[in-house]
Amino acid sequence: MAERQVTRTDKDNNGDITRLCNPGTTWSPRTKSEAIRDIDSGAHTYFVSWPDGRRTEVRVVNGPTGRYLRTDRDSTTRNNLADLPDC
């Protein structure tokens, strides 16, 4: 299993994460469905290193409209992956 650092994300018009990216790495970009499959199977983990020194894992969440990717860096309910710049 490889750990993959995420530095960028792509979002759709609703703000949902559609791809995880880290330019210059061989695995990037990775679609949402590919990343979910990687996490579910234990093949790879994804994480974000934030400017404040924290590291958070990307998780798969079951939501009202299906499965999605998120990370929780703080006490808010919003998905902090949306804070990353676009791929």
N, CA and C atoms as a LAMMPS dump frame, in Angstrom:
ITEM: TIMESTEP
0
ITEM: NUMBER OF ATOMS
261
ITEM: BOX BOUNDS ff ff ff
-5.0000000000000000e+02 5.0000000000000000e+02
-5.0000000000000000e+02 5.0000000000000000e+02
-5.0000000000000000e+02 5.0000000000000000e+02
ITEM: ATOMS id mol type element x y z
1 1 1 N 0.846 -1.172 0
2 1 2 C 0 0 0
3 1 3 C 0.892 1.235 0
4 2 1 N 0.525 2.174 -0.835
5 2 2 C 1.267 3.425 -0.909
6 2 3 C 0.431 4.562 -0.338
7 3 1 N 1.097 5.476 0.339
8 3 2 C 0.449 6.697 0.785
9 3 3 C 0.635 7.743 -0.301
10 4 1 N -0.434 8.407 -0.662
11 4 2 C -0.397 9.401 -1.727
12 4 3 C -0.835 10.754 -1.186
13 5 1 N 0.062 11.723 -1.311
14 5 2 C -0.258 13.07 -0.843
15 5 3 C -1.061 13.811 -1.9
16 6 1 N -2.149 14.407 -1.478
17 6 2 C -3.023 15.184 -2.352
18 6 3 C -2.72 16.659 -2.13
19 7 1 N -2.41 17.376 -3.22
20 7 2 C -2.118 18.804 -3.121
21 7 3 C -3.13 19.666 -3.867
22 8 1 N -3.947 19.027 -4.705
23 8 2 C -4.938 19.74 -5.507
24 8 3 C -6.151 18.844 -5.715
25 9 1 N -7.283 19.458 -6.03
26 9 2 C -8.49 18.702 -6.358
27 9 3 C -9.226 19.39 -7.495
28 10 1 N -9.992 18.614 -8.234
29 10 2 C -10.943 19.183 -9.19
30 10 3 C -12.327 19.032 -8.601
31 11 1 N -13.164 20.007 -8.891
32 11 2 C -14.527 20.028 -8.369
33 11 3 C -15.504 20.231 -9.518
34 12 1 N -16.724 19.704 -9.351
35 12 2 C -17.745 19.963 -10.356
36 12 3 C -18.467 21.276 -10.01
37 13 1 N -19.501 21.593 -10.768
38 13 2 C -20.224 22.857 -10.566
39 13 3 C -20.903 22.953 -9.206
40 14 1 N -21.139 21.804 -8.568
41 14 2 C -21.755 21.787 -7.233
42 14 3 C -20.717 21.811 -6.12
43 15 1 N -19.425 21.824 -6.492
44 15 2 C -18.367 21.821 -5.499
45 15 3 C -17.944 20.438 -5.044
46 16 1 N -18.52 19.393 -5.647
47 16 2 C -18.149 18.022 -5.29
48 16 3 C -16.785 17.677 -5.879
49 17 1 N -15.982 16.953 -5.119
50 17 2 C -14.646 16.558 -5.557
51 17 3 C -14.765 15.507 -6.65
52 18 1 N -14.121 15.754 -7.792
53 18 2 C -14.165 14.809 -8.913
54 18 3 C -12.821 14.139 -9.18
55 19 1 N -11.728 14.777 -8.762
56 19 2 C -10.397 14.189 -8.947
57 19 3 C -9.47 14.64 -7.833
58 20 1 N -8.527 13.752 -7.472
59 20 2 C -7.44 14.07 -6.556
60 20 3 C -6.171 14.193 -7.374
61 21 1 N -5.325 15.17 -7.043
62 21 2 C -4.126 15.407 -7.846
63 21 3 C -2.922 15.752 -6.977
64 22 1 N -1.761 15.465 -7.542
65 22 2 C -0.48 15.924 -7.035
66 22 3 C 0.434 15.98 -8.256
67 23 1 N 0.47 17.143 -8.941
68 23 2 C 1.224 17.254 -10.181
69 23 3 C 2.661 16.751 -10.033
70 24 1 N 3.099 16.027 -11.05
71 24 2 C 4.466 15.503 -11.06
72 24 3 C 4.599 14.109 -10.487
73 25 1 N 3.517 13.562 -9.926
74 25 2 C 3.566 12.193 -9.429
75 25 3 C 2.964 11.256 -10.472
76 26 1 N 3.386 10.007 -10.438
77 26 2 C 2.936 9.059 -11.465
78 26 3 C 1.466 8.693 -11.331
79 27 1 N 0.892 8.793 -10.156
80 27 2 C -0.499 8.385 -9.966
81 27 3 C -1.51 9.475 -10.306
82 28 1 N -1.066 10.702 -10.401
83 28 2 C -1.958 11.847 -10.551
84 28 3 C -2.245 12.165 -12.008
85 29 1 N -3.507 12.521 -12.304
86 29 2 C -4.676 12.648 -11.445
87 29 3 C -5.375 11.305 -11.251
88 30 1 N -6.176 11.242 -10.222
89 30 2 C -6.949 10.04 -9.89
90 30 3 C -8.408 10.457 -9.765
91 31 1 N -9.29 9.802 -10.515
92 31 2 C -10.711 10.164 -10.449
93 31 3 C -11.297 9.79 -9.096
94 32 1 N -12.415 10.373 -8.799
95 32 2 C -13.124 10.08 -7.558
96 32 3 C -13.378 8.579 -7.428
97 33 1 N -13.896 7.946 -8.483
98 33 2 C -14.212 6.518 -8.404
99 33 3 C -12.957 5.673 -8.231
100 34 1 N -11.864 6.057 -8.879
101 34 2 C -10.605 5.321 -8.701
102 34 3 C -10.087 5.46 -7.273
103 35 1 N -10.145 6.674 -6.729
104 35 2 C -9.664 6.896 -5.364
105 35 3 C -10.531 6.152 -4.351
106 36 1 N -11.836 6.143 -4.549
107 36 2 C -12.722 5.4 -3.654
108 36 3 C -12.377 3.918 -3.703
109 37 1 N -12.172 3.39 -4.886
110 37 2 C -11.792 1.981 -5.031
111 37 3 C -10.459 1.7 -4.335
112 38 1 N -9.483 2.592 -4.505
113 38 2 C -8.173 2.43 -3.848
114 38 3 C -8.311 2.379 -2.334
115 39 1 N -9.099 3.295 -1.775
116 39 2 C -9.277 3.372 -0.324
117 39 3 C -10.047 2.153 0.188
118 40 1 N -11.133 1.815 -0.49
119 40 2 C -11.95 0.671 -0.07
120 40 3 C -11.161 -0.636 -0.071
121 41 1 N -10.325 -0.815 -1.078
122 41 2 C -9.575 -2.071 -1.207
123 41 3 C -8.327 -2.102 -0.329
124 42 1 N -7.933 -0.939 0.188
125 42 2 C -6.708 -0.856 0.976
126 42 3 C -5.458 -0.785 0.109
127 43 1 N -5.644 -0.582 -1.197
128 43 2 C -4.497 -0.506 -2.108
129 43 3 C -3.658 0.741 -1.849
130 44 1 N -4.327 1.865 -1.568
131 44 2 C -3.64 3.13 -1.335
132 44 3 C -4.415 3.957 -0.328
133 45 1 N -3.702 4.826 0.366
134 45 2 C -4.332 5.844 1.194
135 45 3 C -3.972 7.196 0.603
136 46 1 N -4.817 8.16 0.857
137 46 2 C -4.607 9.524 0.386
138 46 3 C -4.651 10.44 1.589
139 47 1 N -3.803 11.474 1.579
140 47 2 C -3.765 12.406 2.702
141 47 3 C -3.433 13.796 2.211
142 48 1 N -3.734 14.778 3.06
143 48 2 C -3.412 16.175 2.79
144 48 3 C -2.551 16.68 3.938
145 49 1 N -1.444 17.334 3.615
146 49 2 C -0.629 18.038 4.612
147 49 3 C -0.987 19.512 4.511
148 50 1 N -1.553 20.059 5.579
149 50 2 C -2.031 21.439 5.579
150 50 3 C -0.916 22.391 6.02
151 51 1 N -1.025 23.673 5.661
152 51 2 C 0.008 24.652 6.029
153 51 3 C 0.262 24.758 7.54
154 52 1 N -0.744 24.414 8.348
155 52 2 C -0.561 24.501 9.801
156 52 3 C 0.175 23.288 10.379
157 53 1 N 0.622 22.386 9.499
158 53 2 C 1.376 21.218 9.943
159 53 3 C 0.534 19.978 10.177
160 54 1 N -0.768 20.12 10.142
161 54 2 C -1.637 18.958 10.323
162 54 3 C -1.655 18.092 9.072
163 55 1 N -1.887 16.828 9.296
164 55 2 C -2.043 15.874 8.203
165 55 3 C -3.379 15.175 8.421
166 56 1 N -4.198 15.145 7.396
167 56 2 C -5.489 14.479 7.511
168 56 3 C -5.657 13.478 6.38
169 57 1 N -6.279 12.377 6.722
170 57 2 C -6.55 11.32 5.75
171 57 3 C -7.791 11.667 4.933
172 58 1 N -7.771 11.279 3.665
173 58 2 C -8.956 11.386 2.827
174 58 3 C -9.807 10.152 3.118
175 59 1 N -11.076 10.376 3.395
176 59 2 C -11.994 9.287 3.737
177 59 3 C -13.086 9.153 2.683
178 60 1 N -13.699 7.988 2.655
179 60 2 C -14.88 7.755 1.832
180 60 3 C -16.09 7.854 2.749
181 61 1 N -17.054 8.665 2.331
182 61 2 C -18.243 8.914 3.143
183 61 3 C -19.471 8.526 2.326
184 62 1 N -20.442 7.915 2.995
185 62 2 C -21.728 7.609 2.372
186 62 3 C -22.664 8.773 2.632
187 63 1 N -23.007 9.479 1.559
188 63 2 C -23.882 10.632 1.693
189 63 3 C -25.255 10.369 1.111
190 64 1 N -26.143 11.346 1.193
191 64 2 C -27.511 11.167 0.695
192 64 3 C -27.588 10.948 -0.816
193 65 1 N -26.565 11.412 -1.541
194 65 2 C -26.574 11.24 -3.007
195 65 3 C -25.505 10.261 -3.483
196 66 1 N -24.921 9.51 -2.573
197 66 2 C -23.905 8.528 -2.953
198 66 3 C -22.615 8.711 -2.175
199 67 1 N -21.613 7.975 -2.566
200 67 2 C -20.327 8 -1.874
201 67 3 C -19.476 9.153 -2.392
202 68 1 N -18.718 9.744 -1.477
203 68 2 C -17.852 10.846 -1.876
204 68 3 C -16.601 10.863 -1.017
205 69 1 N -15.64 11.698 -1.413
206 69 2 C -14.361 11.836 -0.719
207 69 3 C -14.379 13.088 0.13
208 70 1 N -13.795 12.984 1.32
209 70 2 C -13.701 14.174 2.165
210 70 3 C -12.555 14.015 3.147
211 71 1 N -12.174 15.135 3.723
212 71 2 C -11.221 15.151 4.826
213 71 3 C -11.711 16.177 5.83
214 72 1 N -11.484 15.906 7.087
215 72 2 C -11.945 16.797 8.152
216 72 3 C -10.736 17.347 8.895
217 73 1 N -10.375 18.573 8.572
218 73 2 C -9.211 19.188 9.197
219 73 3 C -9.59 20.027 10.397
220 74 1 N -10.847 20.399 10.487
221 74 2 C -11.275 21.28 11.566
222 74 3 C -12.655 20.867 12.05
223 75 1 N -13.253 21.674 12.871
224 75 2 C -14.539 21.304 13.466
225 75 3 C -15.746 21.706 12.613
226 76 1 N -15.518 22.229 11.415
227 76 2 C -16.648 22.589 10.56
228 76 3 C -17.2 21.333 9.896
229 77 1 N -18.383 21.447 9.331
230 77 2 C -18.991 20.314 8.642
231 77 3 C -18.661 20.302 7.153
232 78 1 N -17.978 21.341 6.682
233 78 2 C -17.686 21.35 5.248
234 78 3 C -16.459 20.507 4.927
235 79 1 N -16.385 20.101 3.679
236 79 2 C -15.31 19.243 3.21
237 79 3 C -14.077 20.088 2.909
238 80 1 N -13.017 19.901 3.668
239 80 2 C -11.817 20.711 3.499
240 80 3 C -11.051 20.421 2.207
241 81 1 N -11.345 19.316 1.524
242 81 2 C -10.708 19.074 0.224
243 81 3 C -11.041 20.187 -0.76
244 82 1 N -12.179 20.807 -0.584
245 82 2 C -12.583 21.91 -1.468
246 82 3 C -11.684 23.125 -1.312
247 83 1 N -10.923 23.215 -0.221
248 83 2 C -10.005 24.338 0.003
249 83 3 C -8.754 24.255 -0.862
250 84 1 N -8.461 23.078 -1.383
251 84 2 C -7.237 22.917 -2.184
252 84 3 C -7.422 23.556 -3.565
253 85 1 N -6.311 24.023 -4.167
254 85 2 C -6.428 24.609 -5.505
255 85 3 C -6.814 23.547 -6.534
256 86 1 N -7.299 24.011 -7.683
257 86 2 C -7.692 23.098 -8.756
258 86 3 C -6.471 22.399 -9.356
259 87 1 N -6.739 21.191 -9.856
260 87 2 C -5.683 20.375 -10.493
261 87 3 C -5.091 21.08 -11.704
